[in-house]
């Protein structure tokens, strides 16, 4: 079968299909028509993004999901994130960090999905967000390579699926998990903190420990929420130890449990988690 000529309408349609099915595209947009590099990139991006929005809305049609978000949502988010922020930052930094984290949590809903897909700078991230949203509705994904996700962190923004509200694991909280990733992913200035030469991010977490750090913060936040003293924290930890552990191959379960065991005994378990996951 003859391949369509590069730059032709059929070739462009093939590029659009490749992006929609795999989230894959040539970031240099080689072969796309246009007079200048900027014009080519702009037009190609708009074409792919418009196709993504159209395909997402088409697949979502007929799948309704009514999940009333907590109202007002800002105090609810602050309540969830405050223990982590208070445990990890000084009194002078807490308000700034908490404001940024609460502002950065975005639940993907039918009301905002078009804006999210339109405004997200990276096409690859937009594709993953589209699949995250479709998953939450029970609709067919755009591609089989999308992966199982409940949340996705991009800089200082945390996108969270409505599947979050279906969670039955008492030791899971994806809002805290994704917010924990922000603390090592973005620069300090991005959340309003002064820059530091020795550590440009709010927390210095070893690259290979980042998922361990986020899962440990997630579980520890839940342990604190259900326990009021050292004895009850230890009992909650033992229940978690006997339950389902993070289903992520990047997490060493032995080290993860050792970190939590130390955290529940410590006066400030958040500091233990950070220290054990530092470079």
Helices and strands as residue ranges (DSSP letters): H 9-22, H 37-60, H 73-88, H 94-104, E 105-107, H 113-119, H 123-137, G 144-146, E 151-154, E 157-160, G 162-166, H 174-185, G 188-191, G 207-209, H 210-226, H 230-241, H 253-265, H 269-276
